[in-house]
Structure formats: structure tokens, C-alpha cells
Amino acid sequence: MEAETGRSVSTILQLRHHPEVIALREKIAGQHSNHVYDAELTYITPRGKWYHASWKGDESKSGGIITNIGIHLFDMLAWVFGPVQHAEVHLRTHSRASGVLQFAHAQVRWFLSVDADTLPPEAGKGPLRTLTLDGQAWNFSEGFTDLHRESYRHILDGKGWTIADAAPSVALTSALRQMEVTVPGDNAHALVYLPGKGHPFE
């Protein structure tokens, strides 16, 4: 389309406009070290029965939770911690997904869910969006209201994110959707297991 029209196609990578994400990226970039963070990303955003009845719940139309929700988080992680170097998938269902991603500056255990039953009691009704770095919790649950507005403002100002900017997270998401699900090891996210059951979600 760009070649045919001579115009630019811009993508929506809204978490790159989140103030806390920007601050974290600047912090990591400013350290100029080879430190690799031990990180854990938890993103639980409960959805009603409508979700699975809509196109979003149809993997053939939405790509499932890894594409519909995860792609934004994977883009954020790569934008902050550098290129992905290794990936594992420990869980992949219609409502939950989890795995491990190794980036240049972080190993991230990640867990995605649209199921309210996965929320810890202290989270209330959610959503819960947290990133822990070397044991220090960093909450970015707030600040989502104006992200799309900021995205469109940047596009109209001629500073939108390009197809090339989006390509790595698209490729990663595609790989995670097709990757064999492996048995979780010691590096798995804690929420891969049902409380008191000791086996992955089915």
C-alpha cells in the first residue's frame, strides 16, 4: 500500500506512549551495563461472556489472546529490553497464555489472562498489570485512558510508528502461536499452575 500510494502506513503501538513505560525504557538505556533483569509480567484483564462470543474469542479471526492482547506487551518488552533471543510457551488456551521470553536485558516470565478467576484476592476485580524487575514491583495499571489519543496525535504530527517498528512483535507473536507448548520448569510464571493443584491449566 505504501508503494502504491506513496504514503505511510502507521501502526498503533500504544504502550510506547505510556509515561511509565517511557520512563522505564530511559532508565534501562541510561544504565549502559550488561545487566540482565529477572522479570515477571502479569497482565490479567477480565472479560465477560461477550468476549468469547465475539470475534475476539475466535482465534481464527483475532489470533487468540496472544495476538489480541499479548502483542502490545511483547512490543513493549522488546522496546524496553532489546531484541528477543529465546522464547518458550508453557500455557496456551482460549483465555490464558504464559511462557518465558529472553531479551537482551531481561528474562521475562509472562502470564496473560482474560479470566477473572486468575486474579489474586488483593487485586479485587482487576485489571492487574504488573511488571516485577529483580523483585521490585512496577505497576502500570493506570495511564491507559489516553494512549490511543496520543497514538493518533503522533500519527497526525507525522511521527507515527512504522511497519518496520511493528514487525518484530508481529513475528514474535506468530511464533508464539505456533510454538510447541512445553512443560513448565523452574523458570515458569507462578500463575501457570492452579492454586493447590500442581499442574498447568487445561
N, C-alpha and C positions, 0 to 999 in steps of 0.2 A: 504493500500500500504506500509506503514511503517512496519507493522508487517510481511508482506510477503517478503519484500526485505531487511529488516534490515537497511534501510537508512532513512534519514529525508526528510520530505516534508516541504518546506519553503514557506511562503506566502509573498505577496507584500503589505506591509503597508507603502507606500512611504512617507506619511506625517509625519511619525515618524522620518524621516531623514531631514525634513525641519529645517534649522537653527533657524528660528523664533519660530517654534513650540517647539523645544527642549528648547530654552531659556525661553519660557512661562511656560513650564512644570517645569523647575528648579525653576522658580520664585514662582510658586504656592506651590511646595513641600517645599521650604525654609521658607515659612511663618509660618508653624506649628500652624495654627489657624483654628477655626471653621467657618470662614467667608464664606458665600455663595454668589458668584458673580451673579449680574444681567447681563446676557449676551445676545447678539444678533448676530447670524451668518447669513451672506448674501453671497450666492455663486451663481453668475449668469455667466454662460459661454455659450454665444450664439453659436448655431449650425445652419448650413444651412439646406436646404430641404433634403439633403442626409441623415441626422441623422435619421429622421423619416422613410425614405425609407429603411434604413439598418436594420440589426439585432438589433442594439442598440435601435431603436424606436419600436421594437416588444417586448412587455412586457413578452410574453411567452418565449422569448429567452434571454433577458437581465435582466429581473426583473424590468424594468422601471427605471425612474430617481432616485428613492430612492435607488435601488441596484447599478445601473450603476455608479452613481456619489456620492450619499449620503453616501454609506458605508464607504468611505475613511474619510469623515468628521466626521461621528459618531465615528469611531475608534479613530480619533484624539481627539475628545472631551472627550471621556472616558479615554484615555491615559493621558490627562492633568488634568481633573477634577474628576476622580474617577468613580466608578460604577454608572450606570443609576438606578434611583429609581422610576421614573414615566415618562410616555410618553403620548402625545396627538397628534393626526393628525388633522389639520384644513383644509388641501387642498391636493388633490392628483389627478393630471391629467397626460396626456402624456408628458407635457412639464414643469410642475411646481409642487412643493410639499412644504408643510410647516407644522409646528407644534411646540410643546414645549417639551423639554427634561429636566428632573430634575436629576442632577448628585449630587454626594456628596458635591461638592464645587461650583456648579453653576446651575442656572436655565437658560436654553438657548432657546430663540425663534429663530427658524431656517427657512430659506427660500432657496429653490433650484430652479433654472430655467435654461433652455436652450433656452429661448425665448428672443430675443434682445429687444422686446417691454417692457420688465420689467426693463431694465436698467434705472437708473436715469440719467438726462441730463449731470450731472457733470462726469459721468463715461465714456463718449464717447462711443466707440464701444465695450468696455469691453475687457477681462473679469473683473468682480468685485468680489473680495474675501476679505471680511472684517469680523472681529470679534470685537464687542464692549463689553468691560468689565466695569461695573459700569460707563457707559457714556464715557469711554475713548476708542477711535477707535484704532484698531490694524490691520494694513493692511498686508496681506501675499500674495498679488497678484504676487509678484516676487519670484524668487528662485525655480521655478518648473522644470527648464530645466534638471537638473542632478539627480533628485530624483530616477528615475528608475536605473540609473547607480550606484548610491550609494546603492540601494537595492540589486542589483546583486553582488556588491563588498562585501557587508556584508555576503551574502549567500556563496560566494566562499571562504570567510575567516572563514566559519563555525559559523557565528554569525547571521544567518537569523532568522526572526520571525517565530514562530511555529504555528501549527494548533490551539493549545490552546490559543495563543496570539490573533488569529483572531476570535475565536469562539464567544466572547461576541458581537462584532459588527455584525457578521452574524446573530446571534439570534435576536438582536435588529432590524436589517433591515427586517428580515422575519416578525417580529411582526408588524412593521410599515406598511408593505404592506397589512396586513390582518386586521389591526385595523379599527374600525368604524370611519369615518370622523365626527368630532363633530363641532358644531357651535363655531367659534372663540369668545373668551371673551376678557377681558382687557389685558390678557397676550399674545395675538397673535402678530405675526410679522406684521409690518405695511404694507408690500407688499402683504399680503393675500388679501387686498381689492384693486380693481381698483380705480385709482385716480378719485375722484368726484362721484363714483357710490355707494359706501357704501355697497357692497355685495361681497361675495367671487367670485373668478374666477370660471368660468364654463368650 
